[in-house]
């Protein structure tokens, strides 16, 4: 997996925008809310994403995965190398994170995005 692979997956979702935050983190947003944070300059490349409550404990117990610093109470997971996750699983995790963030957007923003 590469950053470009993650960008392709994210670009298939409606209303997604990319931006750089904290000087060196490529973030993927919907309605100005982040659903995926990557560190493309890190070696290996790392990422942080939101998961459902029911998946959090299981995922964070795997090698290379941990509760995300400052965001774990919101069920965000940090992975120390994006290659620990297959493309198929990335598609599922990214879509789940997007959906979890999207569902909390105000109706006004959803309408503005045309979603």
C-alpha positions, 0 to 999 in steps of 0.5 A: 500500500502507498499513500497514492493507493489510499488517495484513490480509495478516498477519492471514490467517496463523495465530498472528500477533500485533502489537506495538510495539517500539523505541517506534515500530515495528509488528512482526508475530510468530509464536510471539514471533518477528518476521517483519515490522517496519514503521515506520508513522510514517516518511515514506514507511513502511518495512519489513523482512522475511526472505527466502530465501538464494537471493533475498537478493542479487537483492532487495537489488540493486533500487532502494530495497532494501538489506540490513537493518541488524544483520539482513542476515547472517540475510537480512533486507531493508529497503525504504525505501517499502512502495509499491515492492512490489505487493500481490501481491508483499507477499503472497508476501514476507510469507508467505515471511518468516512461513514462514522464521521459523515453520519455526525455531520449537521444536515445543513452540511450534508445538503450543501455537499449534495449528499 
